Amino acid sequence: MNLRETPGASGLGDLKPGTKQRSQLQTRLADIAWTALCIVLAIWAIWGSVGAAREEAAWAHGVVAWILLAAALTLRVRSVRRRTRL
């Protein structure tokens, strides 16, 4: 009998509401979403800045992207600090 066939070896455990695994899953999904948002904003900011330097795009696009990236990173850091305090 291998690990998959072992009774009770479900990996994550029970994901019913209110369980520790459920809150860990929600936290992990939030981490993935924040990371994806920051990566997309960073790519947009760099692309906008390079485009503005080459005079292929309006500089306002790069500025907006950098502002949104800064706001997202600030909120991300605050949420991590709040989570560790609780």
N, C-alpha and C positions, 0 to 999 in steps of 0.2 A: 504494500500500500504506500503510495507516494504522498507528498505533502497535500496535493489537491484532493486526494481521497480521504484524508484524515478527518474524522468527524470533529466539528467544532473549530476547524482552522479556516475561518472565513476571511482572514486578512484584516479588513477594517472593523469587523465586529458589527454589532447591531446599529443601524442608522436611524432608529426611531427618534422622533422629536424629543428633545431634552437630554439626550445622551451626550457623553463627552465626544464621541466620534462625530456626531452630527455638528457640534459647534466647531470642531477642528476642520471638518469638511467645508463649512461655510467660511471660516477664516482663510483656508487655503484657496478657495475660489475667489475670494476678495483679493488676496495677494496676486493671483494670476491676472485678474482683471486690471488692477492698478499697474502691474508691470507692463501689460500689453498697452495700456493707455499711455504710459510714459515713453515706451519705445516708439509708438506711432507719433507722438508729439515731438520727440527728439529727432526722428527722421524728417518730419515736416519742417522743423526749425532749421535743421542743417541744410535741407534742400532749398528752403526759402532764402536762407542767407547766401548760399552759393549762387542761386539764381539772381539775387539782387546784386551780387558782386559782378556777375557776368552781364548785368543789365538785361536779363531775360525775363525777370519777374519783378513785380512791385515789391519794394522794401517792406511795405506794410504787412505782407503775408508772413515774412520772417519775424517781424516784431510781434505780431499776434501769436505766432507759434511759440516763441520764447516766453511770452507772458503766460500762456496757457500751460506750458511745461513747468514753469516756476510755480504756478498755482497748484498744479497736480502733485508735484513733488513735495510742496509744503503740506498739503492735505495728507499725503501718504505718510510723511514723517510724523505728523501729529497723530494719525490713527495708530501707528505702531507704538508710539510712546504711550498713548492712552490705553492700548491693549496690554502693555507690559506693566502698567501701574495697577490694573485691575487684578 
